[in-house]
Structure formats: C-alpha cells, structure tokens
C-alpha cells in the first residue's frame, strides 16, 4: 500500500468514525494487505488478525470484527458503540441482530446506516454491523431492530 493510499484511507476513517479512527484502524506499524477492484479502488483492508474494513461503492467503510476491536480500543466510550447486556450477549456473538429493548447505552451521534461495534457492558466486542435506528430511537423504543449485525465474534 502506498503512503498516498494509506493517507486517503485514514482520512475517510476519520471522517466516518471520528478523529483518531484512521490511525487506529490503519497504524503505520501494521503490515496491511489491500485488495483492489479491477478499476484500482481499494476493496478490503486486512491485517494478520482479520478483516479491518471493506470499502463500499458508496465511499464508506463497513467494519470487520478486527476493525470494530481497533475502534473500540482507540475511541473513548461510547463513541461508535452500541452496548448490550448479558441477556443478549450469546445471541449477538452468534451474529443475531440487536433489538432496541436490549440496548443499554449508545453513542448519541449514531444515525441510521452508521457502522457500529456492538459491545458487552464489560467492554468485549461482540459483533459489528449497521445501525438501523438513530441513538435516541434506540433509547426510546421497546421494539424494532437497532443494529443489523454483519459479523458476530463467534462466526
């Protein structure tokens, strides 16, 4: 990966997830592997520990589990997170969706279609996925899907 490409990916991550996300997802010390489309666009960024992100055609990242772990480690809570308790932990780990009634805390800046890490109240990353509701709706609703889980930690 060239330095220009790395800088571009970091800028996108900082814009999408907040300041510091680019350096957390793509540290200079990591040996990152980038796959490209036939047109030369980055498609996936991987590290030895797994997929960090995929780069969508809409110009936004979708998180892999490794990317979710890196964001949770780097960003102050509750940034980029939806927190659930022990009642839903085993289901979310298996890749099941998160429902609003089980959300304990959520980053107030989460909007529908945002990429988020689903975290247990102890701080363990359980899954990554796409928010289906805004943060205030996750707090207020007793029904409905809060996060469409893409990958659970036990998948």
Secondary structure, 3 states (H helix, E strand, C coil): CCHHHHHHHHHHHHHHHCCCHHHHHCCCCCCCEEEECCCCCEEEEEECCEEEEEECCCCCEEECHHHHHHHHHHCCCCCCEEEECHHHHHHHHCCCCEEHHHEEEECCCCCCCCEEEEEECCCCEEEEEEECCCHHHHHHCCCCEEEEEEEECCC
